[in-house]
Amino acid sequence: MRIDEKDLRELVGSFEYFIKEKQDARLQHLLVSMHPSDIAAIINRIRKDEHRLYLFNLLDKEVASDTILKIDEAVREDLVELLEQEIITELVDEMDSDDATDFISELPEEMVEDVLKNVEQADAKEVIQLMHYPEDTAGGIMALEIVAVNKNATVDEAIREIRRKAEKVEEIYNVFVVDDETKLVGHVSVKELILVHGHTPITEIMETDIASVPVSMDQEEVANYARKYDLISVPVVDEEYRLLGRITIDDIIDVMEEEASEDLQRMAGITDEEELREPSALRIVRGRILWLVFGLLGGLWGAEVIKLFEHQIAKVAMLAIFIPVILSMGGSIGMQSSAIVVRGLATGEIDFKDIYKRLYKEIKVSLINGLALGFLIFIYAFVRAGTDDLGSTIQPLELSAVVGGSLIMVILVASIVGTTIPLLLKKINIDPALATGPFITTSNDIIALFIYFAMATSFLNI
Amino acid sequence: MRIDEKDLRELVGSFEYFIKEKQDARLQHLLVSMHPSDIAAIINRIRKDEHRLYLFNLLDKEVASDTILKIDEAVREDLVELLEQEIITELVDEMDSDDATDFISELPEEMVEDVLKNVEQADAKEVIQLMHYPEDTAGGIMALEIVAVNKNATVDEAIREIRRKAEKVEEIYNVFVVDDETKLVGHVSVKELILVHGHTPITEIMETDIASVPVSMDQEEVANYARKYDLISVPVVDEEYRLLGRITIDDIIDVMEEEASEDLQRMAGITDEEELREPSALRIVRGRILWLVFGLLGGLWGAEVIKLFEHQIAKVAMLAIFIPVILSMGGSIGMQSSAIVVRGLATGEIDFKDIYKRLYKEIKVSLINGLALGFLIFIYAFVRAGTDDLGSTIQPLELSAVVGGSLIMVILVASIVGTTIPLLLKKINIDPALATGPFITTSNDIIALFIYFAMATSFLNI
């Protein structure tokens, strides 16, 4: 039975009550038909650590093993600290190699060795092998549970291999075909296997158009690759094309979700990925404050720019009133231009070589936007200046022309900065999302102020 | 053979040259081993419409049909306009029902009827059925190509059904089991079918824990559902649980990609989804200008706020220099707080009921951030004011206390606004991403200015 998110929230109350009252029979009754993902959602929302632990200990091993992988990372860390090492070992024994590796990597260092000593030896060996690959590469997310047959096999032999592996490999959608050196030469879907006679040679029905990824490929690229070619299971190979493992589509989906969250957060100026249920305010601050301090320093730099023109402002205080609109336009334009580029870079649809094409388009767009918005602010400034005391030296028309003209300039420059920075960052291998949001906003702020006051002092008689 | 993105870019030049020279044999030679996704990537990058058409016409029907679905929407629209109706009909005949429906929905209205008249009647019926469902619901993305057997069937019968459907249904990962009223009662993976004897009743091995979605469910929810339960193929049912169709994982992945792009763009103030290769600058402007005008008006409102305090600024021009830093902090804090909430709402992990929990956490975080940043700006303002002529009425300590204090206030309020607005928007069924970015930034700007100047005039003797 699958439970609606809304019902889940309401269930949490019942769970907390029954846990407090230690009504195990009732809890078991609630748990028995629940999916591990739903149990994890409940545990995420239970407030007290000891209540979470109590509920978790009621689960049978197999369900517990699936459940713990679905719990939010921040909650899982706290829960794992309360679990006995013996139970952790049992949980790991139930996991696939990729999940076991991720799970063990998250454990406190002093625990890792003990757990690896106590899990089944074959599993430990696999985990140690997988731990060598960086977390965010194909090797870091692949599983070693695969079904592969030699190219001399028949369909019957492939089916026998599936049966042999059926218990260990839960999701089998296709069988990989390798040569005598375990190099990948093709693959067959399980569906194809049941369409033909058992004695058909596997090479006769296999697809030789192999979509494999190298073990060192970045996980975001792997996800883009799987999406592009509609793969349900991505074989991972070493430099000699020897088959090492496979990445299943559910892991690809997790990568996509993770990368999309990360990009959105980074665009918003959060450096460390922040979990929704992160309990520590200090850890949240740590992820957020870096760009805030940067923004503060940028803002103070902006203050220095204004300071340069303090005397002019003292003479024509009206100059100050356009600061917010100039800043907000520069910021908005920068965000729009960069969002398109950051996303295009993330999905692999553009790269640095597209810079001229992108700039050409953005400049066209920002000229149109600039003329439209510049005209609006010109009208406003003209009307406003007419009702205001500008001093004897400035005409309303002059002032409004300067405001409108500098807005057009600001928009043009902001879109160029917003387009160029992420492409440059990518070029030098810095995640464009990481620096784009706050960096572009801050530099656009300073540039915008400078353009505005420079134009004001050059063209106005102040 | 799969081609690296970088090599693809270089291939485009060769393609354009051979097309210009009409060297069909060479083009065919290049195309023969290419995946439709790669051919689509080439066509996306070819500049001239007639060159695209030339290349497209060289493809055989089946490849052409797969390729056109992979071409970027903006490019596809232009290409379709150049294709003869007869060819379009042939392309549609090759497509699955869900792809055919999407493709036909994109056609110019006057074409739709003609195409529907000319495709195979069974296909036309399916498309017409699917066109009834809103585009962004489960019904709008499902395909009617499924393999289902009655609950009285044996495993052998299920395998026979797979063979019967094998040509029409390309991807078969599981067989759905229905009762006499076609209500969904279970499912079996193809792998399970080959593990048991052929005369085993299907009910004996089927999973009865059915993860189906109602036909009206929003596509983003469907994607979250599939991700939560690791589904590879999501059955779609009507209100009486009758099986209507299925959504395969590759379509789920497309939905995730689409929603992530949309959210990122909307957070950046782009209302209509903008395609990377959108050729029309005017169409890009149309998607971007709405929030820019809104931001401009907000900025002008900010101007009015400053105008209220024009006399104070004329007296103490130094007040103006802190405007950028106050604005940029309000904006950054608002983005950070809202990004977390917008993403949590998109993945279904939080809803309106979590508002107090979120606010409590954000207030804690922003108090820490506020104190840290407020202290920094206090120091700066104190040092700066010491070297500046403040007039006789204000002490440096007073001024810096006001600047630091109002920054703390601004940070606190900005995080509350950033947290509350997306939750409120979701509550009244407006996409939180749509309004969050520019709306929060703009309101925070105005609020921040007001806080700053109100505090300055209240506490300083000006």
Interface residues (C-beta under 8 A of the other chain):
Chain A: M1 R2 E5 K6 R9 S33 H35 S37 I159 I162 R163 A166 E171 I172 Y173 V190 K191 L193 I194 L195 D209 A211 Y225 A226 R227 K228 Y229 D230 I232 I249 D250 I252 I253 D254 M256 E257 A260 S261 D263 L264 Q265 M267 A268 G269 I270 E274 L276 A281 L282 I284 V285 R288 I289 W291 L292 V293 G295 L296 G298 G299 L300 G302 A303 E304 I306 K307 E310 H311 I313 A314 A317 M318 A320 I321 F322 I323 P324 V325 I326 L327 S328 M329 G331 S332 I333 M335 Q336 S338 A339 I340 V342 R343 G344 T347 G348 E349 I350 D351 K353 K361 K364 V365 I368 N369 A372 L373 L376 I377 Y380 R384 G437 P438 T441 T442 D445 L449
Chain B: M1 R2 E5 K6 R9 S33 H35 S37 I159 I162 R163 A166 E171 I172 Y173 V190 K191 L193 I194 L195 D209 A211 Y225 A226 R227 K228 Y229 D230 I232 I249 D250 I252 I253 D254 M256 E257 A260 S261 D263 L264 Q265 M267 A268 G269 I270 E274 L276 A281 L282 I284 V285 R288 I289 W291 L292 V293 G295 L296 G298 G299 L300 G302 A303 E304 I306 K307 E310 H311 I313 A314 A317 M318 A320 I321 F322 I323 P324 V325 I326 L327 S328 M329 G331 S332 I333 M335 Q336 S338 A339 I340 V342 R343 G344 T347 G348 E349 I350 D351 K353 K361 K364 V365 I368 N369 A372 L373 L376 I377 Y380 R384 G437 P438 T441 T442 D445 L449
